[in-house]
C-alpha cells in the first residue's frame, strides 16, 4: 500500500530514511548515522541519558572529541560532568590538565560509604593526608581509628574526657587529641600505645576545614551546617554545593586533599566518607 503524500509528516523520519542519532527515535527499519556527527547530535539531546552515552564515545574522535569532552565539564547535568571528568582524569594532555585544574570537583561529590559503630554522637574527626586513615571521637567515650580502604575499625581507645579536636601527623603514624581540659594526648597507631604529646604538633582540625589548591593556597571552606555539609568557594565568595545524608547535626569535618575525599561526623553517630564514586 502506498501512503499518500498529504499524510506524511515532513518533520519526522520515515521508514526508509537515514537519520542522525538524537532527540527523535529512528524508525524500526531506519539506520542511525554514526561517527562524530551522530555523537554531536546526541550531545545536544535534551535527554541526560543520551548525553552520557555520547560522552563514552568522544575518546574515539581525536582532538575534536577531546575538545567536546572538556566542554562537557560545563554541562548543566552533574551526571554528564561526572562522565566527562572520569575520562579526562585518564588523559595526560596539557589542555586537559589545565581544564581540570580550573574545574571544581566538589559538585560531583557523593557519599561513598558510612562508618558506624559509635554509640554516641561524634565530637571530632580527622583524616590522614593520603586519605587512608581516619580517627573519630564520640560521646561514647571512645576514640576509633578507621582503615578507609577496608572500611573498618582497626583501633579503639577509651577516652573519658570530651574530645574537642583531633589531628593526624603528616606521616600518618600518630594522632593527637585536645580534651575539654585543654590538654593534649597522643597515640602511636602502629603500637596502639599512648605517647608523650609535648613534642608533637598540636594544631587541630575542627568542624571547619580548608581545602588547598595545587599551589597550597586556601580555595574552599568546608563547614558543617545543621545536618548537611556545605562547600564554599573562598575566592568567589559563594556556596558551591551541599552534601546531604546525615540525619542530625554535623559536628565535625576533615579533608584529605591528596585523595580528594572529605569525612564528616554527626550527632547521628555516623561518619560519612564523601568523594567521587
C-alpha positions, -999 to +999 in steps of 0.1 A: +000+000+000+013+034-009+009+062+016-005+094+003+020+123+003-005+145+022-005+120+051+033+123+055+048+144+083+077+164+068+094+170+101+095+133+112+118+104+098+100+080+076+105+042+073+132+044+045+150+074+059+186+075+073+187+098+104+212+111+129+210+098+164+194+125+185+161+136+200+138+117+176+140+079+178+148+062+145+122+042+127+123+005+131+138-001+096+159+031+095+196+034+102+213+058+126+242+078+112+273+071+133+306+089+136+313+123+151+281+139+137+260+113+154+278+118+187+275+156+184+237+153+178+234+131+209+254+156+229+227+182+221+199+160+232+176+171+259+179+136+275+206+133+301+210+096+293+217+104+256+244+129+265+260+105+290+261+078+263+277+102+238+304+111+263+316+075+263+323+077+225+342+110+224+376+095+231+374+078+197+373+111+178+407+127+182+412+164+191+376+173+183+363+146+207+388+158+234+376+194+230+340+182+233+349+162+265+363+194+280+332+214+271+311+187+287+325+198+321+302+227+318+271+206+310+241+215+333+238+178+343+261+166+371+258+131+356+272+143+323+300+163+340+310+132+360+311+110+329+334+135+312+356+140+343+362+103+347+375+101+311+396+133+313+413+121+345+430+094+324+444+118+299+478+135+300+474+164+275+483+198+288+449+212+277+432+185+298+454+192+329+447+229+326+409+223+323+409+200+353+430+224+374+403+250+370+374+226+373+356+225+407+351+188+415+330+192+447+296+193+430+305+157+419+309+145+455+285+120+469+285+097+500+308+068+492+300+049+524+292+053+561+312+042+591+291+030+620+299+017+655+299+046+678+272+046+705+271+084+708+273+115+687+306+123+670+326+151+686+356+153+663+372+137+632+405+137+614+418+121+582+453+115+571+468+134+542+467+104+519+431+096+528+440+061+541+433+066+578+406+084+598+402+090+635+370+098+653+359+106+688+324+103+703+303+110+733+305+072+740+340+079+755+359+062+727+384+071+701+383+049+670+409+046+641+394+035+608+411+020+577+392+038+549+402+013+522+390-017+542+361+005+557+366-010+591+377-001+626+413-011+633+420+005+667+400+017+697+409+038+728+389+045+758+389+083+765+365+095+792+374+132+785+353+151+760+374+155+728+372+188+710+397+182+682+419+155+665+449+158+643+469+132+625+507+137+619+518+140+583+535+106+584+501+090+594+517+073+624+504+093+653+472+111+662+468+139+688+436+150+706+426+180+726+403+175+755+379+196+774+406+203+800+427+218+772+453+191+775+468+172+746+472+134+744+487+113+716+488+077+705+511+058+681+488+039+657+514+012+650+519+001+686+485+014+698+503+029+728+498+063+743+529+085+739+542+119+750+524+147+731+548+175+742+569+173+710+541+167+686+522+194+665+490+204+684+473+222+655+439+207+654+411+201+630+376+213+640+342+214+623+355+238+597+382+226+573+401+245+545+409+227+512+441+240+495+445+241+457+476+227+439+496+258+450+487+252+486+466+283+489+431+281+505+405+276+478+375+260+496+359+261+530+340+230+542+316+235+570+290+216+590+256+233+588+227+216+606+225+181+591+244+190+559+280+197+548+284+229+528+313+236+504+322+273+498+345+288+472+366+313+491+377+333+460+343+336+445+327+340+479+298+317+471+284+283+481+294+256+456+273+227+468+255+210+497+262+174+507+231+157+523+227+124+541+233+129+578+201+128+599+213+150+627+237+179+634+270+177+616+296+184+643+330+178+626+345+177+591+380+170+578+396+168+543+423+147+526+432+168+495+457+143+481+429+118+476+400+142+471+378+129+499+363+145+529+348+130+560+321+143+583+309+133+618+274+138+632+252+135+662+235+107+643+265+086+655+279+080+620+310+091+600+304+096+563+331+095+536+324+117+506+341+118+472+337+109+435+324+074+431 
